[in-house]
Amino acid sequence: MWIIFGWTTRIKPTARHGQFYCPQCRVSSTYAECLRSTYFHLFFIPLIPLSESRDGVQCCTCKNAFDDEVLEYTPPQLTASWKCPQCDRSWPESNIRCPICKVRPDGTPA
């Protein structure tokens, strides 16, 4: 008869959460703190919890886990922008036309 035993580690998100800039999604997202639990198992059934420790955060959007240092990261600001030649409003460089005037940065209609 074989007795299969050992230990396994599971990482689970907890109910504690907050907002942060996810480097994977590249947007502001919600995070959940993670808890690492190690269990003794017998025949692959977790029986006795051996240890529990806090283990970083997990993005609720992409489900990737990160160290706590990611909470202090501030995203780079979008500095590149252009002004609409008609309404004189500033728009990020990612806009290919003014959403109000429907004009491109060079003044041609879109």
N, C-alpha and C positions, 0 to 999 in steps of 0.2 A: 504494500500500500504506500502510495506517495502522499506526502503532506506538503502542499505548496503554501509557503508563507513569505512575508516580506513587508515592505512599506511602500507607500505611494504618496505622492504629493499632488494636491489639488489647489488651484488658484481660483477663487471665487470673488466676484464683485460684491461689495457691501452696500448698505443703504446710504452711506455718506457719499455725497456728490457735490459738484460745483462746476464752474465754467473755466475753460482754458483754451489755448490755441493749440489744436492738434497738428503736429508736424506732418502726419501722414495725410490727413484730409485737407490740410491747409485752410481751415476755417475755424471759427470759434465754435466749440462744441461742449457737450456735457461730459464730465468724467465721473467715474465711480472709483472709490478707493478699493484696493484688492487685498484679500486676506489669503495667505499661503498656509495651508493646513497639511500636516504630515500624519498619516494614519498607518497603524499596523494592520495588515490584512492577512486573512486566512482563506485560501481558495478564491482569491481575488475579491473578497468581500471585506470592505473596510470595517474594522471592529473597534479599535482603541485609538483615540486621537493622541498622538505623541507630542506634537508641538503646533503652535499657531503663531504667526507673525505677520505684520503688515508688509505688503509687497508692492509698493508703487500704486499707479493708477491705470485705469483702463478707459479708453475712449468708448463712449456709448454708441457712436456712429459706426466706426470701422472695427471695433472690438480689439484693437491692438493695445498691448500693455507697454507702459513707459515707466521710467524712474520718476521719483518725485521732483527732480530737477526741471522737468518739462513744464511744471506749473509756474516757474519763474521766467520762462521764455516769453519775450515780447516779439510779435511778428514784425517783419520789416514793413515800413510804411510805404504806401504807393506814392512816390514822388513825381513820377512821370504823368503829366496831364496836358491837356490842350484846351484852348478857349474857342468857343463857337464864334465864327465871324459875324453872325447875325445877332444873337441874344447876349453875347459876351459872358456866358456862364462857363465855368471850368468843369471839365469832364475827365475821368481817368483815361489813360492811353488805351485801355482795353475796349472802350466804346469806339466804334468805327464811324458813328454819326451822332449828332445831337438828338436826343430823344424828343425834344420839344420842337425844334425847327426843321428836323429831318435834313440837316446839312452836314456834309463831311468837313473834316478839319481844313481842307483846301478851299472850301466855299462852294463846291459843286453839289447839286441836289442828289440825294440818295435814291 
